[in-house]
């Protein structure tokens, strides 16, 4: 098959063991990002299979209508960036392993790394030392402090394990079902949503972005946090009400934020008011960006390509497209 891989910005995949799974296919790897449907369509005119790098490219009805040779889109995890009904209408099968039994250890590690970096002022202390000014302030110890985790899912539970190893107390909040599962597992659930935000020294959000979760963290939630508290988001920026985090930092409650995600990505404006805020530390959406995580994810993705080529597709999201093709 003619397989095109989008958005491999650092040309990483060719060097991973999983890339050998594509032996026998005609593979093209694109290492830059293009958003315009017309330009993408020219690049992908001969593509029979399209491999997506998470949510970096939107697969729209307009794009699909320009790709008559496309038969398969292979990716991993959730797919809010793919117009599934349009795929079905075009006879394009979407395959995506939802990996419901495995957390992203890379994302959990980055989350706790951001917590440590913020509470111990690591970026600012490094900058001060490199500038010849030595120490610039006084950080906070994690031991005996409270970590509030919003969302009782796989990644959140891994972060909780790291927190307990550092001597932190862990308290949970989330959906009614999530809170019930946490209680059934013997976990500590906050007495109320208001208490969760008010009593936590660190709040970290681990929820999937869906229409019903968009904007779920409100300005009122953030305003309840302590001036010395830290808000962490390595999930999706859309979980926070528009403008609420910047306004909260300007108001001083919470006093700090550490994020890996932004409303607009990639964010290349150094003067963006949130990105440049003195009380924000950040990373450029690298929660999943490790060689180990890539090899794990793209093993699944490339195996889906091979399964389709063998006439036995797996992890079908819109099986009607395959039935129609058959």
Order of alpha helices (4+ residues) and beta strands (2+ residues): beta-beta-alpha-beta-alpha-beta-alpha-beta-alpha-alpha-beta-alpha-beta-alpha-alpha-beta-alpha-beta-alpha-beta-beta-alpha-alpha
